[in-house]
Amino acid sequence: MPSSAHNNANHKTETSVDPSEMAHFAKMAEDWWNPNGKFKPLHIMNGCRVRFIKDEICAHFSKDPNSDMPLKGLRILDVGCGGGLLCEPMARLGAKVSGVDALEKNIKTATVHAQQSGLDIDYRYSTIEALNDCGEEPYDVVLNMEVLEHVTEPSVFIKHCANMVCSGGLMFCSTINRTAKAFTLTILGAEYIMNWLPKGTHQYAKFIKPIEILRMIKDAGLEPDAPLGMTYNPLGVRWRITDDVSVNYLVRAEHAKN
């Protein structure tokens, strides 16, 4: 069955969506699946993200990471899914995947690409707040990747994401630390010198320190692990998981079983 998109946006629901961020990403929506386009950094990062998420999910749910479809039987929600760069590999690994995004252009791009790839992914033009309000069934895994630095109220956003994690489930968050090094590399370097990203993609004031995100996750009722860094090696043109959280980092959190 091909992918389908649902227009389930509840525009009366208060959300963490930033209109200026939506306008910025709307200009790039058609470029999601161009590996050498405006989302090239995410394409390069994706392999590292997918491997980490897959291995952590398999360990937690006692799945065989070496099987053809190790995530079969699990429901995964990708919040702020964009063009589907994480949804598609999760679906190929066997998970039943839903992707939600507040930008309709992103959902249309994701839906078309999934259909062309023969993948059954449930895409929603909506917000995480609207999913909470309509009583959506919680998921085994919620992905919240490279989104927090683009919302207006990250603590509220995390709370709504956490509400979508079932008892015994997992949530993964990734974002950018608020450090001088992060400003130099992700804004000055990536946007103004190397032109890897369009100018204005990131705002330094929206970067989040690890201690802040850990507090947000705990306040949302989940138990976070210690943050891990994602470090880029420009010589090898690849990302890897490290202990260096000074720029990009991620956090795995668990919803303890009731």
Helices and strands as residue ranges (DSSP letters): E 4-7, H 19-26, G 29-31, H 40-60, E 75-79, H 87-92, E 96-101, H 104-116, E 122-125, H 128-133, E 139-145, G 148-150, H 154-163, E 165-176, H 180-182, I 183-193, G 204-206, H 210-219, E 223-224, E 228-233, E 238-242, E 248-254
